[in-house]
Amino acid sequence: MRRLFAVVGLALAGCAALRAHDPGISTAQGELRADALILATGFAPADVQQLLPVGDRSEGSWSQAEFDAVHDRLLAIAPRLWEVRRGEALLTPRDIRVELLAGDNVSFHLVYPRSAADEKLTLRAPKLGELPSGHRQFVIISDERGSTITKKLLSARDPVIEVPLGAGPAAQAGSAKGEAPAQTAASSAPTFWGFLKLGIEHIWTGYDHLLFLFALLLVCRGFRSIVAIVSCFTIAHSVTLALATLNVVTLPSRLVEPAIAASIVFVGAENLWRRGEEPRGRWALTFAFGLIHGFGFASVLRELGVGQGSEGVAMPLLTFNLGVEIGQIVVAAVVLPIVWQLRKSEAFLRRGVPVLSAMVAAAGLYWLLQRTWFA
């Protein structure tokens, strides 16, 4: 039993030491013109820090002065963000800009020359391998009218996207008449599996969400209560995930993230107060806190630009949410048999549940302070 507490304690301490809710997502939007490919790549400050030398990194948000201090280094990094090839020829950007945008996001703006006779461009993102494991980059390439040519969710394992240009006779004739070139099958390839995997990975690396779920499961005594709690959490976060992604209701992350941490503190403290007994009406509490966690999930899709343009919303929204649910079910399937087996021990009920609940509350308090007082 002592060894179990030690292992769980180390796991909880490790979670607290990590950035609890870090989707690890960046975006790249490309505009294909007759003579150029314009790429705008956006990173959160924490991700840009990973691309800088250790001595130039800082914690938290960037001031304009801090950004100016590393601007030249960022300019040097910019051309290495992408390898753009026309056939075997490697293209060199003719224009490079780096800007600090609202919300501390850093935007790299690169312009690559191209010819109207090009049939295909190949883009590779070599820097993804230098970012934290699991980082994803959502790339959308559009024409001058805003119609999507191709899109893909890149990772360190799959950092390449091909841009079909359709330079055949039919496409050239259409272009001469001012018509948009017909898209190939590859250009409209769905990203179903990409968003499904993103949802699974997000719940598995969202340590605050996992800890909240663990605290709920720790005192559940029967299958019916498990179904009620998981269902309420699912319904609640699905509602706010949809509303926030569609920009019907939005809350700033400076409010959502502390609220998520506060929900972990509350559930851990309630477990202690009830001495390990399952509180009555916890399904209602779970639903209320699930609404808050849904806003946290929605931040991932908003960072990808889902719901902000002409792209379809239904597929990314449904498949990402499905991925989150699959991730939750897998976690519950692993944790519940262990917890129920341990609850057969009187020593675990007297000492184990309070100790683990206290650890949960302490981790939540750490994140709450990190996101408010130390933000």
TIDREN-931996 format. One record per residue (C-alpha): residue number from 1; residue in three letters; z, y, x. Coordinates in pm, whole numbers, plus 50000, padded with zeros to 5 digits. Each point is the difference from the previous one (the first is absolute). Layout:
# TIDREN-931996
     k     r      zz      yy      xx
   NUM   ALA       Z       Y       X
...
***
This chain:
# TIDREN-931996
     k     r      zz      yy      xx
     1   MET   50000   50000   50000
     2   ARG   50085   50240   50284
     3   ARG   49665   49926   50163
     4   LEU   49825   50074   49673
     5   PHE   50176   50338   49970
     6   ALA   49905   50081   50359
     7   VAL   49632   49922   49940
     8   VAL   49985   50195   49674
     9   GLY   50192   50288   50157
    10   LEU   49754   50023   50286
    11   ALA   49712   49990   49753
    12   LEU   50150   50283   49795
    13   ALA   50072   50205   50311
    14   GLY   49641   49946   50113
    15   CYS   49873   50119   49664
    16   ALA   50212   50313   50022
    17   ALA   49871   50073   50347
    18   LEU   49640   49988   49878
    19   ARG   49817   50265   49804
    20   ALA   50072   49832   49669
    21   HIS   49707   50112   49792
    22   ASP   49702   50033   50229
    23   PRO   49673   49885   49846
    24   GLY   49818   50041   50330
    25   ILE   49681   50132   49842
    26   SER   49742   50249   50118
    27   THR   49676   50113   49842
    28   ALA   49652   50087   50116
    29   GLN   49742   50174   49786
    30   GLY   49642   50021   50118
    31   GLU   49710   50207   49871
    32   LEU   49655   49878   50092
    33   ARG   49745   50279   50034
    34   ALA   49636   49990   50101
    35   ASP   50081   50099   50357
    36   ALA   50369   49920   50043
    37   LEU   50296   49780   49911
    38   ILE   50316   50206   49942
    39   LEU   50327   49807   50033
    40   ALA   50339   50142   49899
    41   THR   50286   49769   50098
    42   GLY   50353   50077   49881
    43   PHE   50327   49866   50144
    44   ALA   50364   50048   49911
    45   PRO   50197   50165   50285
    46   ALA   50191   49679   50081
    47   ASP   49672   49813   50051
    48   VAL   49847   50274   50216
    49   GLN   50309   49981   50222
    50   GLN   49908   49640   50085
    51   LEU   49669   50120   50142
    52   LEU   50164   50251   50235
    53   PRO   50161   49926   50337
    54   VAL   50371   49919   49966
    55   GLY   50103   50327   50162
    56   ASP   49813   50206   49740
    57   ARG   50145   49827   49694
    58   SER   50258   50160   49772
    59   GLU   50187   49890   49690
    60   GLY   49963   50128   49645
    61   SER   49768   50270   49874
    62   TRP   49788   50218   50226
    63   SER   50026   50373   50017
    64   GLN   49686   50196   50076
    65   ALA   50137   50071   50347
    66   GLU   50055   49628   50070
    67   PHE   49649   49923   49878
    68   ASP   49852   50274   50220
    69   ALA   50184   49854   50300
    70   VAL   49815   49667   49970
    71   HIS   49674   50134   49854
    72   ASP   49803   49947   50320
    73   ARG   50120   49640   50027
    74   LEU   49900   49938   49639
    75   LEU   49655   50144   50073
    76   ALA   49969   49753   50288
    77   ILE   50100   49712   49770
    78   ALA   49762   50100   49718
    79   PRO   49672   49863   50151
    80   ARG   50173   49664   50061
    81   LEU   50102   49955   49635
    82   TRP   49653   49872   49916
    83   GLU   49716   49817   50167
    84   VAL   49687   50089   49802
    85   ARG   49689   49803   50091
    86   ARG   49637   50032   49896
    87   GLY   49877   49655   50086
    88   GLU   50132   49946   50354
    89   ALA   50015   50372   50081
    90   LEU   50346   50157   50001
    91   LEU   49998   50344   49838
    92   THR   50199   50294   50136
    93   PRO   50155   50250   49757
    94   ARG   49845   50344   50025
    95   ASP   50294   50176   49834
    96   ILE   50374   49920   50011
    97   ARG   50290   50172   49823
    98   VAL   50366   49907   49950
    99   GLU   50209   50173   49734
   100   LEU   50356   49988   49871
   101   LEU   49975   49989   49622
   102   ALA   50254   50061   49726
   103   GLY   50260   49726   49990
   104   ASP   49980   49961   50380
   105   ASN   49696   49774   49981
   106   VAL   49769   50019   50299
   107   SER   49624   50004   49937
   108   PHE   49740   49907   50262
   109   HIS   49656   50139   49917
   110   LEU   49701   49854   50186
   111   VAL   49627   50056   49951
   112   TYR   49754   49737   50130
   113   PRO   49624   50066   50021
   114   ARG   49762   49760   49826
   115   SER   49634   49966   49915
   116   ALA   49843   49955   49658
   117   ALA   49827   49691   50142
   118   ASP   50331   49820   50066
   119   GLU   50039   49678   49802
   120   LYS   50367   49934   50068
   121   LEU   50302   50149   50170
   122   THR   50294   49790   50119
   123   LEU   50346   50157   50016
   124   ARG   50291   49845   50190
   125   ALA   50358   50134   50007
   126   PRO   50140   49882   50338
   127   LYS   50324   50200   49974
   128   LEU   50129   49791   49708
   129   GLY   50128   49749   50254
   130   GLU   50234   50265   50144
   131   LEU   50165   50073   49664
   132   PRO   50291   49801   49854
   133   SER   49919   49646   49893
   134   GLY   49864   49988   49647
   135   HIS   49855   50351   50007
   136   ARG   49695   50038   49776
   137   GLN   49727   50260   49986
   138   PHE   49804   50053   49681
   139   VAL   49648   50124   50071
   140   ILE   49760   50146   49743
   141   ILE   49651   50112   50101
   142   SER   49810   50211   49744
   143   ASP   49671   50185   49987
   144   GLU   49961   50375   49953
   145   ARG   50021   49959   49622
   146   GLY   50336   49825   50027
   147   SER   49866   49655   49907
   148   THR   50169   49720   50191
   149   ILE   49780   49819   50250
   150   THR   50263   49760   50131
   151   LYS   50377   49960   50021
   152   LYS   50238   49764   50173
   153   LEU   50365   49949   50088
   154   LEU   50015   49967   50379
   155   SER   50268   49842   50216
   156   ALA   50052   49919   50366
   157   ARG   49855   49655   49932
   158   ASP   49700   50135   49811
   159   PRO   49927   50353   50129
   160   VAL   49623   50013   49929
   161   ILE   49808   50143   49707
   162   GLU   49621   50010   49969
   163   VAL   49823   50288   49826
   164   PRO   49665   49890   49850
   165   LEU   49762   50293   49990
   166   GLY   49705   49842   49813
   167   ALA   49722   50148   50211
   168   GLY   49728   49778   49855
   169   PRO   49689   50142   49830
   170   ALA   50154   49998   49653
   171   ALA   50306   50185   50123
   172   GLN   49787   50251   50189
   173   ALA   49791   50065   49689
   174   GLY   50308   50047   49789
   175   SER   50144   50236   50257
   176   ALA   49679   50204   49997
   177   LYS   50029   50038   49622
   178   GLY   50361   50112   50032
   179   GLU   50136   49675   49859
   180   ALA   50307   49823   50136
   181   PRO   49911   49686   50198
   182   ALA   50078   49676   49825
   183   GLN   50322   49843   50119
   184   THR   49991   49654   50142
   185   ALA   50228   49719   49885
   186   ALA   50213   50048   50307
   187   SER   50056   50367   49924
   188   SER   50163   49923   49667
   189   ALA   50206   49710   50127
   190   PRO   50335   50002   49819
   191   THR   50325   50036   50192
   192   PHE   50193   49766   49766
   193   TRP   50146   49786   50278
   194   GLY   50069   50303   50215
   195   PHE   50217   50166   49735
   196   LEU   50163   49667   49909
   197   LYS   50100   49942   50363
   198   LEU   50113   50361   50029
   199   GLY   50236   49955   49705
   200   ILE   50149   49681   50146
   201   GLU   50042   50152   50345
   202   HIS   50148   50318   49854
   203   ILE   50283   49819   49822
   204   TRP   50063   49775   50301
   205   THR   50024   50296   50237
   206   GLY   50168   50235   49751
   207   TYR   50350   49916   50116
   208   ASP   50168   50230   49750
   209   HIS   49825   49828   49708
   210   LEU   50088   49657   50140
   211   LEU   50365   50095   50048
   212   PHE   50021   50132   49643
   213   LEU   49855   49671   49874
   214   PHE   50239   49799   50218
   215   ALA   50301   50191   49865
   216   LEU   49887   49925   49644
   217   LEU   49950   49629   50069
   218   LEU   50328   49962   50188
   219   VAL   50215   49996   49685
   220   CYS   49756   49838   49754
   221   ARG   50147   49682   49855
   222   GLY   49724   49860   49784
   223   PHE   49625   49969   49965
   224   ARG   49993   50210   49682
   225   SER   50162   50299   50170
   226   ILE   49761   49965   50294
   227   VAL   49699   50010   49767
   228   ALA   50142   50302   49815
   229   ILE   50075   50197   50315
   230   VAL   49670   49926   50178
   231   SER   49806   50070   49679
   232   CYS   50174   50335   49945
   233   PHE   49943   50102   50360
   234   THR   49633   49896   49976
   235   ILE   49934   50181   49672
   236   ALA   50179   50316   50114
   237   HIS   49831   50042   50337
   238   SER   49663   49906   49849
   239   VAL   50034   50288   49751
   240   THR   50081   50267   50259
   241   LEU   49753   49853   50249
   242   ALA   49722   50051   49747
   243   LEU   50118   50343   49885
   244   ALA   50044   50132   50354
   245   THR   49670   49855   50126
   246   LEU   49817   50161   49709
   247   ASN   50186   50328   50068
   248   VAL   50150   50001   49650
   249   VAL   50354   50024   50138
   250   THR   50070   50066   50367
   251   LEU   50315   50050   50202
   252   PRO   50012   50118   50362
   253   SER   50101   49740   50258
   254   ARG   50292   50222   50106
   255   LEU   50157   49910   49663
   256   VAL   49868   49645   49958
   257   GLU   50104   49862   50339
   258   PRO   50366   50115   49980
   259   ALA   50015   49872   49640
   260   ILE   49884   49655   50116
   261   ALA   50270   49997   50266
   262   ALA   50259   50113   49742
   263   SER   49901   49709   49773
   264   ILE   50080   49757   50284
   265   VAL   50339   50164   50056
   266   PHE   50081   49983   49628
   267   VAL   49909   49632   49957
   268   GLY   50190   49899   50314
   269   ALA   50306   50198   49891
   270   GLU   49982   49856   49647
   271   ASN   49993   49648   50142
   272   LEU   50319   50084   50188
   273   TRP   50164   50161   49696
   274   ARG   49923   49696   49784
   275   ARG   50127   49766   50275
   276   GLY   49678   49802   50010
   277   GLU   49974   49950   49625
   278   GLU   49668   50082   49837
   279   PRO   50040   50338   49820
   280   ARG   49916   50018   49632
   281   GLY   49686   50186   49915
   282   ARG   49868   49990   50354
   283   TRP   49650   49954   49859
   284   ALA   50018   50358   49866
   285   LEU   50117   50133   50337
   286   THR   49723   49806   50171
   287   PHE   49742   50152   49766
   288   ALA   50125   50353   50073
   289   PHE   49994   49951   50376
   290   GLY   49667   49816   49974
   291   LEU   49845   50321   49868
   292   ILE   50108   50175   50320
   293   HIS   49871   49724   50227
   294   GLY   49663   50020   49821
   295   PHE   49954   50355   50128
   296   GLY   50058   49865   50349
   297   PHE   49731   49733   49954
   298   ALA   49760   50263   49865
   299   SER   50017   50198   50323
   300   VAL   49792   49728   50166
   301   LEU   49711   50030   49755
   302   ARG   50016   50380   49999
   303   GLU   49972   50003   50380
   304   LEU   49688   49788   49961
   305   GLY   49855   50258   49763
   306   VAL   50004   49767   49699
   307   GLY   49990   50200   49678
   308   GLN   49892   50321   50173
   309   GLY   49624   49963   49992
   310   SER   49717   49835   49815
   311   GLU   50092   49652   50121
   312   GLY   50126   49746   49747
   313   VAL   50376   49980   49964
   314   ALA   50052   49681   49798
   315   MET   49916   49746   50272
   316   PRO   50212   50153   50283
   317   LEU   50290   50065   49761
   318   LEU   50006   49652   49846
   319   THR   49940   49803   50319
   320   PHE   50250   50199   50206
   321   ASN   50262   49952   49728
   322   LEU   49915   49630   49982
   323   GLY   50053   49977   50374
   324   VAL   50342   50164   49965
   325   GLU   50096   49748   49730
   326   ILE   49882   49704   50208
   327   GLY   50206   50130   50292
   328   GLN   50309   50036   49778
   329   ILE   49962   49650   49857
   330   VAL   49971   49848   50346
   331   VAL   50314   50184   50114
   332   ALA   50192   49891   49690
   333   ALA   49881   49641   50043
   334   VAL   50138   49995   50356
   335   VAL   50325   50193   49942
   336   LEU   50119   49860   49668
   337   PRO   50041   49632   50095
   338   ILE   50201   50106   50305
   339   VAL   50221   50238   49803
   340   TRP   50061   49752   49719
   341   GLN   50092   49729   50250
   342   LEU   50241   50235   50176
   343   ARG   50157   50109   49671
   344   LYS   50129   49645   49956
   345   SER   50246   50082   50280
   346   GLU   50318   50180   49895
   347   ALA   50022   50157   50348
   348   PHE   49656   50155   49957
   349   LEU   50096   50147   49662
   350   ARG   50326   50145   50135
   351   ARG   49877   50128   50335
   352   GLY   49626   49953   50036
   353   VAL   49880   50196   49698
   354   PRO   50227   50301   50071
   355   VAL   49903   50007   50368
   356   LEU   49628   49980   49927
   357   SER   50030   50260   49721
   358   ALA   50183   50234   50238
   359   MET   49723   49955   50257
   360   VAL   49739   50081   49735
   361   ALA   50187   50315   49895
   362   ALA   50042   50106   50364
   363   ALA   49628   49958   50072
   364   GLY   49915   50198   49687
   365   LEU   50241   50275   50103
   366   TYR   49841   50014   50345
   367   TRP   49656   50050   49844
   368   LEU   50136   50253   49752
   369   LEU   50145   50213   50280
   370   GLN   49686   49954   50208
   371   ARG   49783   50127   49712
   372   THR   50222   50293   49903
   373   TRP   50249   50135   50251
   374   PHE   49807   49889   50312
   375   ALA   49650   50050   49858
***
